[in-house]
Amino acid sequence: MKAPLLVIGATGTLGRHLVAAGRRRGFEVYATARQAAPGRRHFCLPDDDANAFLDRLPTLPAAAFVCAAESGIDRCRQDPTSEAINIVATQQRLFAALTARGILPVFYSSDLVFSGRPGAAADGYRESDPCQPSTAYGRQKQQAEEGLRQLGEKHLILRLAKLYSGDGDNGCDVSPLAQWRQALAEGQAIRCATDQWLTPTWAGDVAAVSFALLERNHSGTVHVAAPESFTRFSLAVRLARQWGFDAGLVSPCLIGDFAFAEPRPQDNRLNTDYLRRLLDFHFHPVACVRPDLTLATEKEH
């Protein structure tokens, strides 16, 4: 009988796919969220005690997918409580509680642990490249990574690019794809940077890769991202045409033209050569994204 799995942050873009993927594979999945609901257990960082929560579970899980976080870049800059979620609760409490019970932590980090300076990584950032985050969110993710490594226990850290849900137009997708689709459908003009790169990656593929690495008993740090990268402008134009909207509504600008609380890095593309050596996995291209934000099979597009 398979040991259960734990998904912390089960209602987010990635968490929903992890829960579904685990149950499809025959695992019992303990799914957590800030609000308890049918099929979900209450657990909220940083308020709840991780030790007490784990001790209340019917059976200890084999692995815990940790995707709960404060991920708003500007909020992490402006709100000091983000550190309580992304560093203190995750690094100092949750990871220690998991490893003390022999539960494998699978921690989802970010490409923002790197500086993103243009030309800093010609072939994309590799797992061994030094982290030099330029945002508060990136620094928090880096510190959480370091805290997990310092425990000296087996773990898996997956650094991700920009995710989209592919769940449809249900209001749950907060990615640029969903924001652009809504604006274009309403005939609104959008401004997109020509000097910032994105690697749009379907969250369902990240979930599938997570389970493939887990099944192979892999540990360490792995970059997980689709092979296609675009500037924001080129991606928005492509999707507008793909979805049958007026691509003329997309106008070019620079990322510095936006009044963010914290300047955005321009090129955080990840090198995924290591992942390709580990797995023979085919990511869904953005050509699969339908106008309703669901995902087509490759035979359909």
C-alpha positions as CSV (number, residue, x, y, z in Angstrom):
1,M,0.0,0.0,0.0
2,K,1.3,3.4,-1.0
3,A,2.2,5.8,1.8
4,P,0.1,9.0,1.6
5,L,1.4,12.4,0.4
6,L,1.0,15.9,1.8
7,V,0.4,19.0,-0.4
8,I,0.8,22.2,1.6
9,G,-0.9,25.0,-0.4
10,A,-3.3,22.8,-2.2
11,T,-5.6,25.5,-3.6
12,G,-2.9,27.4,-5.6
13,T,-2.0,27.1,-9.2
14,L,0.5,24.3,-8.6
15,G,-1.1,22.8,-5.6
16,R,-4.3,21.9,-7.4
17,H,-2.4,20.0,-10.0
18,L,-0.3,18.2,-7.4
19,V,-3.4,17.0,-5.6
20,A,-5.0,15.8,-8.8
21,A,-1.8,14.1,-10.1
22,G,-1.3,12.3,-6.8
23,R,-4.9,11.0,-6.7
24,R,-4.7,9.8,-10.3
25,R,-1.6,7.8,-9.4
26,G,-3.5,6.1,-6.5
27,F,-2.0,8.0,-3.6
28,E,-4.0,9.2,-0.7
29,V,-3.3,12.9,-0.6
30,Y,-3.6,15.1,2.4
31,A,-4.4,18.5,0.9
32,T,-4.1,21.6,3.0
33,A,-5.4,25.2,2.7
34,R,-6.0,28.2,4.8
35,Q,-9.7,27.3,5.0
36,A,-10.8,23.8,5.7
37,A,-13.3,22.3,3.1
38,P,-14.3,18.9,1.9
39,G,-11.1,17.1,0.9
40,R,-8.9,19.8,2.4
41,R,-7.4,20.2,5.9
42,H,-6.8,23.5,7.6
43,F,-3.1,24.5,7.8
44,C,-1.9,28.1,7.6
45,L,1.6,29.4,7.5
46,P,2.8,31.1,9.7
47,D,0.1,30.7,12.3
48,D,-0.3,27.0,12.7
49,D,2.2,24.7,14.5
50,A,3.7,22.2,12.0
51,N,4.5,19.6,14.6
52,A,1.0,19.5,16.0
53,F,-0.5,19.4,12.5
54,L,1.7,16.5,11.4
55,D,1.0,14.6,14.6
56,R,-2.7,14.8,13.9
57,L,-2.5,13.1,10.5
58,P,-3.8,9.5,10.4
59,T,-0.6,8.3,8.8
60,L,2.7,10.1,8.2
61,P,3.1,11.0,4.6
62,A,6.2,9.8,2.6
63,A,6.7,13.3,1.1
64,A,5.4,16.8,1.5
65,F,5.0,19.1,-1.5
66,V,5.6,22.6,-0.1
67,C,4.1,25.2,-2.5
68,A,2.4,27.5,0.0
69,A,4.0,30.9,-0.1
70,E,3.5,34.7,-0.3
71,S,4.5,35.0,-4.0
72,G,3.6,38.7,-4.7
73,I,6.8,40.4,-5.6
74,D,5.7,43.8,-4.5
75,R,4.0,42.5,-1.4
76,C,7.2,40.7,-0.3
77,R,9.0,44.1,-0.7
78,Q,6.4,46.1,1.2
79,D,4.9,43.7,3.8
80,P,7.4,42.4,6.4
81,T,5.0,39.6,7.3
82,S,5.9,37.9,4.0
83,E,9.2,36.8,5.7
84,A,7.2,35.1,8.4
85,I,5.6,32.9,5.8
86,N,8.4,32.4,3.3
87,I,11.3,32.1,5.7
88,V,10.5,31.7,9.4
89,A,7.5,29.4,9.1
90,T,8.9,27.4,6.1
91,Q,12.6,27.2,6.9
92,Q,12.7,27.2,10.7
93,R,9.6,25.3,11.5
94,L,8.0,23.3,8.7
95,F,11.2,21.8,7.1
96,A,12.5,20.8,10.6
97,A,9.2,19.2,11.5
98,L,9.1,17.3,8.2
99,T,12.6,16.0,8.3
100,A,12.4,15.0,12.0
101,R,9.7,12.6,11.0
102,G,11.4,11.2,8.0
103,I,9.1,13.0,5.5
104,L,10.8,14.1,2.3
105,P,10.3,17.9,1.8
106,V,9.7,18.8,-1.9
107,F,10.2,22.6,-1.9
108,Y,9.1,24.8,-4.8
109,S,11.5,27.7,-5.3
110,S,11.8,30.2,-8.1
111,D,13.9,31.5,-10.9
112,L,14.0,34.7,-9.0
113,V,16.8,33.4,-6.8
114,F,19.0,34.6,-9.7
115,S,19.8,38.3,-10.5
116,G,18.1,38.3,-13.9
117,R,20.6,40.8,-15.3
118,P,20.7,40.8,-19.1
119,G,23.6,38.7,-20.3
120,A,24.4,37.2,-16.8
121,A,23.6,33.7,-18.0
122,A,23.9,33.3,-21.7
123,D,22.6,29.7,-21.7
124,G,20.2,30.2,-18.8
125,Y,20.9,29.8,-15.1
126,R,22.2,26.3,-14.1
127,E,21.6,24.7,-10.7
128,S,25.2,25.3,-9.7
129,D,25.2,29.1,-10.6
130,P,25.5,31.4,-7.6
131,C,22.2,32.9,-6.4
132,Q,22.1,36.7,-6.5
133,P,18.5,37.6,-6.1
134,S,17.4,41.2,-6.9
135,T,14.0,41.1,-5.3
136,A,12.8,40.5,-1.7
137,Y,10.8,37.5,-2.9
138,G,13.9,36.0,-4.5
139,R,15.9,36.6,-1.4
140,Q,13.3,34.9,0.7
141,K,13.2,31.9,-1.5
142,Q,17.0,31.7,-1.5
143,Q,17.1,31.8,2.3
144,A,14.4,29.1,2.5
145,E,16.5,26.9,0.2
146,E,19.6,27.4,2.3
147,G,17.7,26.6,5.5
148,L,16.5,23.3,4.0
149,R,20.0,22.3,2.9
150,Q,21.5,23.2,6.2
151,L,19.3,20.6,7.9
152,G,21.5,18.0,6.2
153,E,18.5,15.7,5.4
154,K,17.3,14.3,2.1
155,H,15.2,16.9,0.2
156,L,14.2,18.0,-3.3
157,I,14.2,21.7,-4.4
158,L,12.5,22.5,-7.7
159,R,13.1,25.9,-9.1
160,L,10.3,27.0,-11.4
161,A,9.7,29.5,-14.1
162,K,6.4,31.4,-14.7
163,L,3.5,29.0,-14.3
164,Y,0.0,29.0,-15.8
165,S,-2.8,26.8,-14.7
166,G,-4.5,25.6,-17.9
167,D,-7.7,25.0,-15.8
168,G,-9.9,27.3,-18.0
169,D,-11.4,30.7,-17.4
170,N,-12.4,30.0,-13.8
171,G,-10.7,33.0,-12.1
172,C,-8.1,30.8,-10.5
173,D,-5.3,31.5,-13.0
174,V,-3.3,34.7,-12.0
175,S,-0.7,34.3,-14.7
176,P,0.0,36.9,-17.4
177,L,-1.8,34.6,-19.8
178,A,-5.0,34.9,-17.9
179,Q,-4.7,38.6,-17.5
180,W,-4.0,39.2,-21.2
181,R,-6.8,36.9,-22.2
182,Q,-9.3,38.8,-20.2
183,A,-8.1,42.2,-21.4
184,L,-8.0,41.1,-25.1
185,A,-11.5,39.5,-24.9
186,E,-12.8,42.9,-23.6
187,G,-11.0,44.7,-26.4
188,Q,-8.7,46.5,-24.0
189,A,-5.2,47.5,-25.1
190,I,-2.3,46.0,-23.2
191,R,1.4,47.1,-22.8
192,C,4.0,44.3,-22.8
193,A,7.7,44.6,-22.3
194,T,10.1,43.8,-25.1
195,D,13.1,43.5,-22.7
196,Q,11.8,40.9,-20.1
197,W,11.8,37.2,-20.8
198,L,9.3,34.6,-19.7
199,T,9.3,30.8,-19.9
200,P,5.6,29.9,-19.6
201,T,5.2,26.5,-18.1
202,W,2.0,24.5,-17.5
203,A,1.6,23.7,-13.8
204,G,0.3,20.2,-14.7
205,D,3.7,19.5,-16.3
206,V,5.5,20.6,-13.1
207,A,3.3,18.2,-11.1
208,A,4.1,15.3,-13.5
209,V,7.8,16.1,-13.3
210,S,7.6,16.2,-9.5
211,F,6.1,12.7,-9.3
212,A,8.6,11.4,-11.9
213,L,11.5,12.6,-9.8
214,L,9.9,11.3,-6.6
215,E,9.4,7.9,-8.2
216,R,13.1,7.9,-9.1
217,N,14.1,8.7,-5.6
218,H,15.8,11.8,-6.7
219,S,17.1,14.5,-4.4
220,G,18.9,17.8,-4.6
221,T,18.1,20.9,-6.7
222,V,16.5,20.7,-10.2
223,H,15.4,23.4,-12.6
224,V,11.9,22.8,-14.0
225,A,10.7,24.8,-17.0
226,A,9.3,24.4,-20.5
227,P,11.8,24.8,-23.3
228,E,10.1,27.8,-25.0
229,S,11.0,31.3,-23.9
230,F,9.5,34.6,-25.1
231,T,9.7,38.3,-24.3
232,R,6.4,39.4,-22.8
233,F,5.6,41.3,-26.0
234,S,6.3,38.5,-28.4
235,L,4.3,36.0,-26.2
236,A,1.3,38.3,-25.9
237,V,1.3,39.0,-29.7
238,R,1.5,35.2,-30.4
239,L,-1.3,34.4,-28.0
240,A,-3.5,37.1,-29.3
241,R,-3.3,35.7,-32.8
242,Q,-3.6,32.1,-31.5
243,W,-6.8,33.0,-29.7
244,G,-8.3,35.0,-32.5
245,F,-8.0,38.4,-30.9
246,D,-6.7,41.6,-32.3
247,A,-2.9,41.5,-32.0
248,G,-2.9,45.3,-32.6
249,L,-4.1,45.7,-29.1
250,V,-0.7,44.6,-27.8
251,S,1.8,47.5,-27.7
252,P,5.5,47.3,-26.9
253,C,7.2,49.0,-23.9
254,L,10.0,48.4,-21.5
255,I,9.7,46.7,-18.2
256,G,11.1,49.8,-16.5
257,D,8.1,51.8,-17.8
258,F,5.9,50.2,-15.1
259,A,5.7,51.7,-11.6
260,F,6.5,48.6,-9.6
261,A,7.4,48.9,-5.9
262,E,10.5,46.9,-6.7
263,P,12.3,46.8,-10.1
264,R,11.8,43.6,-12.0
265,P,14.7,41.5,-13.3
266,Q,14.8,41.1,-17.1
267,D,16.1,37.6,-17.8
268,N,15.8,34.8,-15.3
269,R,15.6,32.0,-17.9
270,L,16.6,28.6,-16.4
271,N,18.9,26.1,-18.0
272,T,17.2,22.7,-17.9
273,D,19.9,20.4,-19.3
274,Y,20.1,18.6,-16.0
275,L,16.4,17.8,-16.0
276,R,16.6,16.5,-19.5
277,R,19.4,14.2,-18.5
278,L,17.3,12.9,-15.6
279,L,13.9,12.5,-17.4
280,D,12.6,12.0,-20.9
281,F,9.7,14.4,-20.5
282,H,7.8,16.5,-23.1
283,F,6.4,19.8,-21.9
284,H,3.2,21.2,-23.4
285,P,4.0,24.2,-25.6
286,V,1.9,27.4,-25.3
287,A,0.4,26.5,-28.7
288,C,-1.8,24.1,-26.7
289,V,-3.5,26.9,-24.7
290,R,-7.0,27.4,-26.1
291,P,-8.9,30.8,-26.0
292,D,-10.8,29.6,-22.9
293,L,-7.4,28.9,-21.1
294,T,-7.9,25.1,-21.1
295,L,-5.2,22.9,-22.7
296,A,-5.6,21.1,-25.9
297,T,-3.7,18.0,-26.7
298,E,-0.9,18.5,-29.3
299,K,-3.0,16.6,-31.9
300,E,-5.7,19.3,-31.6
301,H,-3.6,22.4,-32.4
